[in-house]
Structure formats: structure tokens, C-alpha cells
């Protein structure tokens, strides 16, 4: 029993270090070369996005035990409906919270008398998109992991390698913007689409039928962003 659990745990552990650790590691790297003000702004923004990511994933992640039970009972259609509903709710919380934070962040900091500054909106937008893409792929990966076939360590290793290469290539020209750009490219080129492909295939769903509400949600969020910004 221990051997079986350990085999699953170390793979998920590697995945967690690579997917979340690399994001936090960018803050440590930038702290060595950036000025104090910009470093503080970047670290603050990362911290807020991390909190938002953890908060927004609750509707879906809290249902993982139930999703695993439905998988074990072979109630695939019920599993698909529950996963679709909770994923959409999690995505909606993240998207609209990110827009509100981006619009009001500096006003809130000024109101509470903080000397800290948020990153500029363009950088916040890129970071939010990167975190959203990862959050989307991570939920699909967790859905697939209910099959007990662990692939997260492989997917996250490839994505981490792509992220490092792109960051090194772009940093000289784009500086801090290189990090979210590298995140977006690495997630889209491997992590996100592979995770979605495996999970949707495991529940016998096609992309449009499962993700229709999410596509609408992204469109509404985009129009809301244009309205405010």
C-alpha cells in the first residue's frame, strides 16, 4: 500500500515543485538584478495572484474526492457534468477578480496608506493571463489524475524546460515581461493542451461541448476588460 501511494506522491511532488516553484523562483531571480521598487511591485503582484489562484480553485478542487469516487463508480457522464460546472465557476472567479484587482489595486494601496506599488496594468494583464492558462490546464490535469495514471511530472518537466529557455532568450530585451511571456508560451505549447486532451478523452467529451461555457466566459471577461480599461 505504501509503495503504491509513494509512487503517486513523488510524481505529484515533482509536478508541484516545477509548476508552482518556478513561478516563485522568478521573483528570487529578479530580486538579484532589479531595483527595490520594481522588485517589491513584482513580488506583491505575484503574491496577490498566488492568493487569487488558490482562492479561485476551491470550487473545483474541493470536489476532487467526489470526482474520484464517480470515476471509480464509472459514472462518467455525472463526473463530466460536475467537472464542467465547477471548472467554469473557478475560471469565472479568477477572471473577474483579476480584472477588478488590476483596476483598483493602486487605489486600494493608496487608500490604506501603503508605500507599495502594483506593477503596471500591462504586466498585470500578462501575468493574469499566464496564471489563468496554467490554472485551466491544472484543473484538467487534476481531472485526468482521477484515473490514477500520473503524467503531471512529465508534462510539467517539459513545460519548465520550455519556460527556462524562453526566459533566458527574452530577458535581455523584454526584462520582467519575459517571465509571463515565457509562462504563456510554455503552458500553451505543452501543459495546457496536453492536460485538456487527456482529461477530455478520459470522460468521452469533445472540446466544444465541454468548454462552451468557458469560451463564453472568456469572451465576457474580454469585453469587460475593454469596458473598464
N, C-alpha and C positions, 0 to 999 in steps of 0.2 A: 504493500500500500504506500509506504513512504517513498519507495523508488519511483512509483508511478506519479505521485504528486510532485516529487522533486524534479522529474523530467519536464513537467509542465511549468513549474515555478521558475526554473533558471532561464528558460526561454522567454517567459514574460518579463523577468527581471532585466535581461539584456535589452529587450524591446523598450522598456520604460526608461532605462538609462539613455538609450540612443535618441528616443523621440522627445523626451522632456529635458534630459540633461544637456543636450546640445543647444537648445534654446537658451537655457540659463547660462551656458558656457559663453555665449556671445557677449553677455554682459561683463563677464570676467575679462574677456579679451579686450573689449572696448575700454574697460576701466584702465588698462595699461597704456593706452595711446590717446584717449580723448581728453578734452578739458573737463574740469569738475562739473560745470553747469550742464553740459550736454550728456555726460555720463549719468548724472543724477536724474535727468529727464528721461533718459532711455531706460534706466533701471526701474524708475517709478512706473513707466508705461508697461514694461514687461510684467511688473508685479500686479498691476491692475488687470492686465489681460489674463494672467495666470488665474487670478481670483475669479474673473468672469468665466473663463473656460471651466473651472471646477464647479462653479455655481450652475452654469447652464447645462452641464452634462447630467445633473441629478435626475431629471425626469426619465432619461433612458437608462443610466447605469443602475438606478435603484430597481429596475425591472429585470436585470440580468439573471438573478436566480430563477425568476418565473420563466424567462425565455429559455433557460437551460432545461427547466422541467418540461416545458412544452415541446422542446426538441426531443427529450428523452421519451416523451409520450407519443412522439410522431404526429403532433398536432401542428403541422407546418403552416396551414392557412391561418390558424389563430395566432401563431407566432409572428407571421408576416404582418398581420393587421396591428398587433400590439407594437411591434418594432417600428412600423411606419408612423404610427401615431406619436410615439414618444420621441423618435428622432426629429420629427417635424417640430414638436414643441421645444426641444432642446436647441435646434437651429434657430427658431424664432426668437427665443430668449437671448441667444448670443448676438444675433444680427442687430436687433433693435436696441439692445443695451450698448453695443459698441458704437452705434450712431449717436445715441444720447450722450454717452461719455465723451466722445470726440467733440461734440458741440459745446458741452457745458463744463468740461474738465477744468480749464483755466479759470473760469468764472467761480467754480466751487472752491478751487485753491485760493483764489483771491478773497473770497467771502470768509473763509476760515482763517485768513491771515497767514497762510503758508508761504514760505520763501521759495518753495519748489516750483518748477515749471514743467508742464507737459511737453512732449515732443510736438513738433508742428503737425498739422492735420494730415498732410500728405503721407508722412511717415506713419502716423497712427492708422491711416487707412490701409496702407500696405501691410502693416503688422496684423491688423484685424483680419484682413483677407487671408493672410498666411495661417493664422491661428484657426480661422473658420474652416479652411480647406483641410487642415490636419484634423480638426475636431470631427468633420464629416467622415473622413477616412477611418479615424479611430473607432467611431461608433460602428461602422460596417465591419471593421476587423473584430471588434468585440462580439458582434452578432455571429460572425463566422466561427469564432473560438468556442461557441456553444457546442460545436461539433467535436470538440476536444482534439482537433487537428491544428497544431500550433505552427503558424507560419510567420507570426509577427516579428520574430527575431531576424528572419531573412529579409523581409520587406523593409524593416527599419534600418537594417545594416546597409542595404543598397541606397536607401534614401539619405542616410547620414553621409555616405561616401560622396554622393552627388552634391549634397549641401556643402561639404567642406571644399570640394574642388571649385564650385561656382563662387563661394565666398572669397576664396583666395584669388580667383581670377578677377572678380569685380571690385574688390575692396579699394584698390588704389584709385579707381575712377569714381566710384559711387559712394565710398566710405560707408557710413552707417546704413544707407539704403541697400547695400549689398546683402545684408543679412535677411531681411524679409523677401527680397527678390530670390535669393538662394533657397529660402524655405518654400516659396510658392513653386518654383521650378522643380525642386526635388520631390515635393509631395505630389504634384501633378504628373510627373514623369514616372513615378513608381508607386508610392504609398497609397494614394487615394484611389486611383482607378483599379489597381490590383485588389485592394481590400473590397471595394464595391463589387467587382466582378465575382470574386469568390463567394461573398455573402449572398448576393442575389441569386447566383446559381444554386447555392445550398438550400434556398427557400423557394425555388422554382418561380422567380419573379423576373420580369424584364425591367429595364431601366426606367422607361416612361411610366409604366403603371405604378411602380413603387415610389418614384421620385417626383411625380407630377406636382404634388403639393409643395415640395421643397423648391422646385423651379419657380412656381408662382410666388413663394415666399421671398426668394432671392430677387425676383423682379420688383416686388413691392418694396423691399428694402432699398433697392437701387433707386427707385422713384422717390422714396422718402429722403434718401441721401441728397438727391438733386434738389428737392424742395427746400431742405434746410441749408445746403451749402452753396 
